[in-house]
């Protein structure tokens, strides 16, 4: 069930009053929240809900053993084993078939035949996100000062429905710290929650959907038929679409979490204002980029073994980041391009000892990110290359939609540069409203947004991962 579906809206009108009414009975309320997470997940697949429960039982048992263990060497060994075992489901369901086919083709090319069985596994929705959260829990329990967590709290952490399907990736330490807060169970920062819900809904339902239907979907469906103008519009359109889609999703779930009394980590900080690729990854999908930094890049050695090894570690971390998004060579190329780009920035800084002029640096970063997005969006490498080849074909015809896209781009960057001030001004106005006017305003704006959006329930891009 999607967070932008009418069914979810109707259930939310029932769920939240009941949830808030239970705030004086913390254990009952958290149990109700946990059950609601499993119930929502079961609307996708009852089998997925059962898998999540079994996976959560394993993670809790592994974390309990880690917390109780005192001898250093066996404990460290079990920590490594427990983390690897927690990744088995993710690796088997998302990547087994990809690597099975890759190895089979490789062996055939050198004249050998290898038989690996075909395993029909369907990756549970959101598996990448709840698996990474499980890893943060195991790391937290491995740390000497971590408190022991209850089974119900662990079930809630991994089934917390605002983050279950597409993040942001929450760290166990941060989530469990909020469980002991005095405001858990009551709405937190209600005007901010309403602002996030409305803005996220508008970004997804109206803006991202318009970009997809007008410029992106057809171009990637028929890449060989595109001209310079249509290819360029598709590249720019998708660059904006994926941001508005995923940032819109993050705003929606952040607003929902605030209504539950929880705070989610910030996941975006105007990434298209980044001055270089390093800065871009400090602003884009922050919960994933910091996870890759802390649990992949730093364990590889980080920047502790000289400049050359640092660049190799960066490249490996970015390739893993690309592969995390899916078992497809397009994602590997996308991650590799970003890795090479970050390494290129580091080489430039080392050679010249200073940054590029800000305007030039931002333009180059936007162009590089946009071209890399082509591989992220394309189903195959051939589709990506054909669309990029469109930039060398005939110019094509300009239409009214291209004028609207130009206005959209200028408005986007104008508003992005002033986003914090706009947010503060809107929050100030919302804070001055009483409950009844606030409810009427939010309901009216939400209804108008739905009317402006597409028919049906559009899917979020990051539901795929």
SVG drawing of the C-alpha trace seen along z (x, -y; Angstrom):
<svg xmlns="http://www.w3.org/2000/svg" viewBox="-12 -34 62 62">
<polyline fill="none" stroke="black" stroke-width="0.4" points="0.0,0.0 1.5,-3.3 1.7,-6.3 0.0,-8.4 -2.9,-6.0 -6.5,-6.8 -6.6,-3.6 -3.7,-4.7 -5.2,-8.1 -8.4,-6.5 -6.6,-4.1 -4.4,-7.0 -7.6,-8.8 -8.4,-5.8 -4.9,-4.8 -3.5,-8.1 -6.4,-8.9 -6.1,-5.4 -2.3,-5.6 -2.4,-9.0 -5.1,-7.8 -2.7,-5.1 0.2,-7.5 -0.3,-7.0 0.2,-3.2 3.6,-3.2 4.1,0.6 0.6,1.0 1.2,-1.9 4.5,-0.6 3.0,2.8 0.2,1.3 2.7,-0.6 4.7,2.7 1.6,4.6 0.6,1.8 4.0,2.0 3.6,5.7 0.0,5.2 1.0,2.5 3.9,4.8 1.4,7.7 -0.7,5.6 2.3,6.0 2.8,9.7 2.0,11.8 5.1,13.9 7.3,10.8 5.9,10.0 6.7,13.5 10.2,13.2 10.7,9.9 9.6,11.5 12.0,14.4 14.8,12.1 14.1,9.9 14.2,12.9 17.6,13.8 18.9,10.2 17.7,10.0 19.2,13.3 22.5,12.3 22.5,8.9 21.7,10.5 24.6,12.9 26.9,10.0 25.8,8.0 26.3,10.8 29.7,12.0 32.7,10.7 35.8,12.5 37.3,10.4 38.4,12.8 35.3,15.1 33.1,12.1 34.7,10.3 34.5,13.5 30.8,13.8 30.2,10.2 31.7,10.7 29.7,13.9 26.5,12.4 26.8,9.4 27.5,11.7 24.6,13.9 22.3,10.8 23.3,10.0 22.5,13.5 18.8,12.8 19.7,9.6 22.5,11.1 20.5,14.2 17.3,12.5 18.7,9.5 22.1,10.6 22.3,14.4 20.7,14.6 22.8,11.7 26.1,13.3 25.0,16.8 24.4,15.5 27.5,13.5 29.7,16.4 28.0,18.8 28.6,16.4 32.2,15.9 32.9,19.6 31.3,20.2 33.6,17.5 36.7,19.4 35.3,22.7 34.1,24.1 30.6,25.1 29.4,24.4 26.0,25.4 24.6,23.3 21.0,23.9 18.3,21.3 16.8,20.2 13.5,18.4 13.6,15.8 11.7,12.6 13.4,9.8 11.1,8.6 10.0,4.9 12.5,2.6 15.0,5.4 18.0,3.2 16.8,0.7 15.8,3.0 18.9,5.1 21.2,2.0 19.3,1.0 19.9,4.5 23.6,4.0 23.6,0.8 21.8,2.6 24.4,5.4 27.2,2.9 25.5,1.0 25.1,4.2 28.8,5.0 29.9,1.8 30.8,2.1 28.5,-0.6 25.4,0.3 22.3,1.0 20.5,4.3 17.4,3.9 14.1,5.7 12.7,8.0 9.6,5.8 11.7,2.7 13.9,4.5 10.7,5.7 9.5,2.1 12.8,0.8 12.9,3.1 9.2,2.8 8.9,-1.0 6.6,-1.7 7.7,-5.3 11.2,-3.9 10.4,-0.3 10.0,-0.6 12.5,-3.2 14.3,-4.7 15.8,-6.9 18.2,-4.4 17.9,-4.9 20.8,-4.1 19.8,-1.8 21.5,-4.1 19.4,-7.1 16.1,-5.2 16.4,-3.5 17.4,-6.8 14.0,-8.2 12.1,-5.3 13.1,-6.6 12.0,-10.2 9.1,-11.8 7.3,-12.9 7.2,-9.5 3.6,-8.7 2.5,-12.3 2.7,-14.4 6.0,-16.3 6.2,-19.7 2.8,-19.3 3.1,-22.4 6.4,-21.1 4.9,-17.7 2.0,-19.2 4.5,-21.3 6.6,-18.2 3.5,-16.2 2.1,-18.8 5.4,-19.7 6.3,-16.1 2.9,-15.2 3.2,-18.2 6.7,-17.3 5.8,-13.7 2.2,-13.8 2.4,-17.0 6.0,-17.9 7.8,-14.5 4.8,-13.0 4.6,-15.8 8.3,-15.5 8.0,-11.7 5.0,-11.7 6.1,-14.8 9.8,-14.3 11.3,-11.1 9.2,-7.9 8.8,-8.0 12.4,-9.0 13.7,-6.1 11.2,-3.8 12.2,-4.8 15.7,-6.1 16.6,-5.5 13.9,-8.0 15.1,-10.9 16.6,-14.2 19.1,-16.5 16.3,-18.5 14.2,-15.5 17.3,-13.7 18.5,-16.7 15.0,-17.3 14.8,-13.7 18.2,-13.9 17.4,-17.1 13.8,-16.0 15.0,-12.8 17.6,-14.6 14.8,-16.7 12.3,-13.9 14.4,-11.5 15.2,-14.3 11.5,-15.4 10.3,-11.8 12.8,-10.7 13.0,-13.9 9.2,-14.1 8.9,-10.6 11.4,-11.5 9.4,-14.6 6.2,-12.5 7.6,-9.8 9.4,-12.4 6.1,-14.2 4.4,-10.9 7.1,-10.0 6.7,-13.4 3.0,-12.6 4.1,-9.4 6.5,-11.3 9.7,-10.3 12.4,-12.2 14.0,-10.8 17.5,-11.7 17.9,-14.5 18.3,-12.8 18.6,-15.8 20.3,-19.2 19.7,-20.8 22.1,-18.4 21.9,-20.2 23.5,-23.3 26.6,-21.2 30.0,-22.6 31.5,-19.2 30.8,-15.5 32.1,-15.2 29.7,-17.9 26.9,-16.3 27.2,-13.1 27.1,-15.1 23.7,-16.4 22.2,-13.4 20.6,-10.4 22.6,-11.3 21.5,-8.3 22.9,-5.9 26.1,-7.9 27.0,-8.1 26.2,-4.4 28.6,-3.6 31.2,-5.9 31.0,-4.4 30.4,-0.7 32.3,-0.3 34.8,-3.1 36.2,-3.4 36.5,0.4 38.3,0.6 40.9,-1.7 39.4,-5.1 42.1,-7.7 44.6,-6.1 46.9,-4.5 48.0,-7.2 46.5,-9.1 46.4,-6.2 44.8,-3.7 42.3,-6.4 41.2,-6.8 40.9,-3.0 38.7,-2.9 36.5,-5.7 36.1,-3.9 35.2,-0.6 32.7,-2.3 31.0,-4.0 30.8,-0.8 29.2,0.9 26.8,-2.0 25.8,-1.5 25.4,2.3 23.3,1.7 20.6,0.2 20.2,3.3 21.7,6.3 22.2,4.6 25.3,3.5 23.7,0.1 23.9,-0.5 27.5,0.6 28.4,-1.8 26.5,-4.6 28.4,-3.9 31.7,-3.6 31.1,-7.0 30.5,-8.6 33.6,-7.0 35.7,-8.1 34.2,-11.6 35.1,-11.9 38.6,-10.6 38.9,-13.1 37.9,-15.9 40.6,-14.8 43.2,-14.6 42.4,-18.1 42.6,-19.4 46.0,-17.7 47.4,-19.0 46.2,-22.6 45.7,-23.0 42.5,-25.1 38.9,-24.7 37.4,-25.7 35.4,-28.9 32.0,-28.2 29.9,-28.8 32.0,-26.5 32.3,-23.8 28.5,-23.7 27.8,-23.6 30.3,-20.7 28.9,-18.8 25.3,-19.2 26.3,-18.0 28.2,-15.0 25.5,-14.0 22.8,-14.3 24.7,-12.2 25.3,-9.5 21.6,-9.5 21.0,-8.1 22.5,-4.8 20.6,-4.8 17.3,-5.2 17.9,-3.0 16.9,0.7 20.0,1.7 23.3,0.1 22.1,0.1 19.2,-2.1 21.5,-4.5 23.9,-4.7 21.2,-5.3 19.7,-8.1 23.1,-9.7 23.6,-9.3 20.5,-11.4 22.6,-14.4 24.5,-14.1 21.5,-13.7 19.4,-16.4 18.2,-19.3 14.5,-18.4 11.5,-20.7 10.8,-22.9 7.4,-22.9 5.5,-24.7 6.5,-22.0 10.2,-22.9 9.4,-26.5 7.6,-25.2 10.6,-23.1 12.9,-26.1 10.7,-28.1 10.6,-25.0 14.4,-24.7 14.9,-28.4 12.2,-28.3 13.7,-25.1 17.1,-26.6 15.7,-30.0 13.6,-28.2 16.3,-25.7 18.7,-28.6 16.0,-30.0 14.5,-26.8 15.4,-27.3 14.0,-30.8 10.8,-29.7 10.4,-26.8 10.9,-29.1 8.4,-31.6 5.8,-28.9 6.3,-27.3 5.8,-30.7 2.5,-31.1 1.4,-27.6 2.4,-28.0 0.1,-30.9 -3.0,-28.9 -5.2,-27.1 -6.2,-23.5 -9.4,-24.0 -8.0,-26.5 -4.8,-24.4 -6.9,-21.3 -9.0,-23.0 -5.9,-24.5 -4.0,-21.2 -7.1,-19.3 -7.8,-21.8 -4.2,-21.9 -3.9,-18.1 -7.1,-17.8 -5.9,-20.3 -2.6,-18.5 -4.4,-15.2 -6.5,-16.9 -3.5,-18.2 -1.7,-14.8 -2.1,-11.9 -4.9,-9.4 -4.1,-6.2 -1.4,-5.8 2.1,-6.6 4.9,-4.4 7.9,-5.9 11.2,-5.3 13.0,-4.1 10.4,-1.4 12.5,0.6 15.4,0.8"/>
</svg>
